[in-house]
Amino acid sequence: MRRTSPTHLSNDGATPRRASWRGRLLGVAACVAVASLGSSCNLDPVHRAGVNGLGPEEADLYPVESEYHRPGEPCALCHSTKGPADSVFVLGGTVFWGPDDYNARVDNAYVRILDANKTKRCFVTNCNGNFYVRKEDFAKITFPLLVSVERTVKPLQDENTLVIRRMSGHIGREASCATCHIQGLRDFASPGQIRMFNSEDEFKAKNVPLVACPPPPEFVQVEKCPEDRN
């Protein structure tokens, strides 16, 4: 909710006047004090509105407040220096099997990143299709970026490529894939969610099993891409 500066009556009781600079300074000081106790106190109204616009978490769709939460949403909106999440992401997103099904997400996909300095990094999606690159994981990342996503037949068992997709353009500076890859929208404004296949039928023809999240006990989460394993 937007808040306007409080008004007070002048000494003659008729003409409104703005709160003094001392009052505003005290408000900022209080905000900083609250933030120091671990709460988010963002003074950027645009960013704050974006975070609020995400709405509450949906426990019936994913495990809340976990690495599996909010698939398909702009991760770095909260995971930024402006908060409210504790960790900072330099890149994050969700990979889906097809263009339309929100519940068909790709586990153990290899997300390969090439930055402007020709530095390569590879990250793996979890069972809910989420991947994230924390600031400490790629401290000197330099935009723009080129990105590809590969899914093998059976990660750690059969590493032959099942499908690979490469972005036709580059990522200029946006840390949230979902800012451009908007779930449920495919038109001139967005290419739609990140997907391995361009149609749901094409994906279904591959008979790839979907993994529940949180995963069953027998699920194996791949920790590293093939090129990073010893």
C-alpha positions in Angstrom: 0.0 0.0 0.0 1.3 3.4 -0.9 1.6 5.9 2.0 1.6 9.6 1.5 3.5 12.0 3.7 1.4 13.0 6.7 0.0 16.5 6.8 -0.4 18.8 9.8 -2.3 22.0 10.3 -0.2 25.2 10.5 -0.4 27.4 13.6 -3.5 29.2 12.3 -5.3 25.8 12.2 -6.3 26.2 8.6 -3.5 25.7 6.1 -2.1 22.2 5.8 1.6 21.7 5.7 3.9 18.8 5.2 5.5 16.9 8.0 8.9 18.4 8.9 12.2 17.0 7.7 12.8 15.8 11.2 9.7 13.6 11.1 10.8 12.1 7.8 14.3 11.5 9.1 12.9 9.8 12.2 10.8 7.5 9.9 13.9 6.5 7.9 15.8 5.9 11.1 13.0 3.6 12.4 13.0 1.7 9.2 16.7 1.1 9.4 16.3 0.0 13.0 13.7 -2.5 12.1 15.8 -3.8 9.2 18.7 -4.3 11.5 16.5 -6.8 13.5 16.1 -9.0 10.4 13.0 -7.6 8.8 12.7 -6.1 5.3 12.2 -2.4 5.1 12.5 -1.4 1.5 12.1 2.2 0.6 11.9 1.6 -3.1 8.1 1.7 -3.9 8.5 0.1 -7.3 10.4 -2.9 -6.0 8.1 -3.2 -3.0 5.1 -3.2 -5.2 6.6 -5.9 -7.4 7.3 -8.1 -4.3 3.8 -7.5 -3.0 2.4 -8.3 -6.4 3.7 -11.9 -6.2 1.0 -12.6 -3.6 1.2 -15.3 -0.9 2.8 -18.7 -1.3 0.6 -21.6 -2.5 1.2 -24.7 -0.4 -1.0 -26.8 -2.6 1.2 -26.2 -5.6 4.8 -26.4 -4.1 6.7 -26.7 -0.8 6.7 -23.1 0.5 9.8 -21.3 1.7 12.1 -23.8 0.2 14.4 -24.2 -2.8 11.4 -25.7 -4.5 9.0 -22.7 -4.0 7.5 -20.3 -6.5 8.4 -22.1 -9.7 8.1 -19.9 -12.8 8.2 -16.7 -10.8 10.9 -13.9 -10.9 13.3 -15.3 -8.3 15.7 -12.3 -8.1 12.8 -9.9 -7.3 13.1 -11.2 -3.7 16.6 -12.7 -3.9 18.3 -9.3 -4.4 20.1 -6.7 -2.4 16.7 -5.1 -1.9 15.3 -8.2 -0.3 13.3 -9.5 1.4 15.0 -12.9 0.9 18.3 -13.4 2.7 20.3 -14.8 -0.2 21.1 -12.9 -3.4 20.8 -14.5 -6.8 22.7 -13.3 -9.9 20.5 -15.6 -12.0 17.6 -17.8 -11.4 14.6 -19.5 -13.1 12.5 -22.6 -13.7 12.7 -25.0 -16.6 9.5 -26.7 -17.9 9.1 -29.6 -20.2 6.5 -28.0 -22.5 5.0 -24.6 -23.2 1.8 -24.8 -21.3 1.7 -27.3 -18.4 2.7 -25.5 -15.2 3.1 -28.8 -13.3 5.5 -30.5 -15.8 8.9 -29.2 -14.6 12.4 -30.6 -15.5 14.5 -32.2 -12.9 18.2 -32.6 -13.2 18.6 -30.3 -16.2 22.0 -28.8 -16.9 21.9 -25.0 -17.2 25.1 -23.8 -18.8 26.1 -20.1 -18.7 28.7 -18.3 -20.7 29.4 -14.8 -19.6 31.0 -11.8 -21.4 34.4 -12.8 -20.1 34.0 -16.3 -21.6 33.7 -17.8 -18.1 31.6 -20.9 -18.1 29.5 -22.2 -15.3 26.9 -25.0 -15.1 24.1 -25.4 -12.6 21.5 -28.2 -12.1 17.7 -27.8 -11.7 16.1 -29.5 -8.7 13.0 -31.7 -8.8 10.7 -28.6 -9.2 12.7 -27.3 -12.2 14.3 -24.5 -10.2 17.9 -23.4 -10.6 19.6 -20.5 -9.0 23.0 -18.9 -9.1 24.0 -17.3 -5.8 26.3 -14.3 -5.8 29.0 -16.4 -4.1 28.7 -19.1 -6.8 29.6 -16.8 -9.7 31.1 -13.7 -8.0 32.5 -12.1 -11.1 29.7 -12.9 -13.5 29.7 -10.3 -16.3 26.6 -9.6 -18.5 25.6 -10.2 -21.2 25.1 -14.0 -20.9 24.5 -16.8 -23.3 22.6 -19.8 -21.8 21.7 -23.3 -22.9 19.7 -26.0 -21.1 20.3 -29.7 -21.6 18.5 -32.7 -20.2 20.1 -36.2 -20.6 18.1 -39.4 -20.9 18.8 -40.5 -17.3 21.1 -38.2 -15.4 24.0 -40.1 -13.8 23.0 -43.3 -15.6 22.5 -42.5 -19.3 24.1 -39.2 -20.1 23.2 -39.2 -23.7 21.4 -36.0 -24.7 17.6 -36.3 -24.6 17.0 -32.7 -25.6 19.0 -29.4 -25.6 17.7 -25.9 -26.0 19.8 -22.7 -26.5 18.6 -19.2 -26.2 18.6 -17.4 -29.5 19.5 -14.1 -27.9 21.5 -13.1 -24.8 20.6 -12.0 -21.3 21.5 -8.4 -21.0 21.3 -7.8 -17.3 18.1 -9.3 -15.8 18.7 -11.9 -13.1 15.2 -13.4 -13.2 14.4 -15.6 -16.2 10.7 -15.2 -15.5 10.8 -11.5 -16.0 10.9 -12.2 -19.8 9.8 -15.9 -19.8 6.3 -15.3 -18.4 4.4 -18.4 -17.4 1.1 -18.6 -19.4 2.0 -15.8 -21.8 3.3 -16.3 -25.3 3.1 -13.3 -27.6 5.2 -10.3 -28.7 5.8 -9.5 -25.0 7.2 -12.9 -23.9 8.4 -16.1 -25.4 6.6 -18.0 -22.7 8.0 -20.2 -20.0 11.4 -21.8 -20.5 10.7 -25.1 -22.2 12.5 -28.1 -23.5 9.8 -29.0 -26.1 7.7 -26.6 -28.2 4.5 -28.7 -27.7 3.0 -30.8 -24.9 2.4 -33.6 -27.4 6.1 -33.7 -28.3 7.1 -34.0 -24.7 4.5 -36.7 -23.9 5.8 -38.7 -26.9 9.1 -39.1 -25.0 7.4 -40.8 -22.1 9.6 -39.0 -19.6 8.4 -39.6 -16.0 7.6 -36.5 -13.9 9.0 -36.3 -10.4 6.9 -35.1 -7.5 8.3 -32.4 -5.3 9.4 -32.7 -2.6 10.9 -35.8 -4.2 10.4 -39.4 -3.2 13.2 -41.2 -1.2 14.5 -42.9 -4.3 15.0 -39.7 -6.2 18.6 -38.7 -6.9 19.4 -35.0 -7.1 22.4 -34.4 -9.4 24.8 -32.1 -7.7 27.1 -31.2 -10.6 27.0 -31.1 -14.4 29.1 -33.8 -16.2 32.0 -31.4 -16.9 32.3 -30.5 -13.2 32.5 -34.0 -11.8 35.9 -35.5 -10.8 
